[in-house]
Amino acid sequence: MKHNAVSIRPFIGAKDFTLSREFYKDLGFQESVITKDLSYLYTEGIGFISKTHS
């Protein structure tokens, strides 16, 4: 089976979305806000999707 995927991005839910975003940014991750409850956090070629846990 041939795949043409460029990347796979894991998803990490957060009970306190604001605190989680700040934690990862303090570690050096950059943030790309997708919606008010969803962000892509990335650094040095790796990244993940973070969403508020409802």
For each residue, the residues with C-beta under 8 A, 3 or more apart:
1:
2:
3:
4:
5: 8
6:
7:
8: 5
9: 40 47 48 49
10: 48 49
11: 48 49 50 51
12: 20 48 49 50 51
13: 50 51 52 53
14: 17 19 20 21 50 51 52 53
15: 53
16: 19 20
17: 14 20 21 37 50 51 52 53
18: 21 22
19: 14 16 22 23
20: 12 14 16 17 23 24 50
21: 14 17 18 24 25 31 39 41 50
22: 18 19 25 26
23: 19 20 26 27
24: 20 21 27 29 31 41 50
25: 21 22 28 29 30 31 41
26: 22 23
27: 23 24 43
28: 25 43
29: 24 25 41 42 43 47
30: 25 41 42 43
31: 21 24 25 39 40 41
32: 39 40 41 42
33: 36 38 39
34: 38 39 40 49
35: 38
36: 33
37: 17 51 52
38: 33 34 35 49 50 51 52
39: 21 31 32 33 34 49 50 51
40: 9 31 32 34 47 48 49 50
41: 21 24 25 29 30 31 32 47 48 50
42: 29 30 32 46 47 48
43: 27 28 29 30 46 47
44:
45:
46: 42 43
47: 9 29 40 41 42 43
48: 9 10 11 12 40 41 42
49: 9 10 11 12 34 38 39 40
50: 11 12 13 14 17 20 21 24 38 39 40 41
51: 11 12 13 14 17 37 38 39
52: 13 14 17 37 38
53: 13 14 15 17
54:
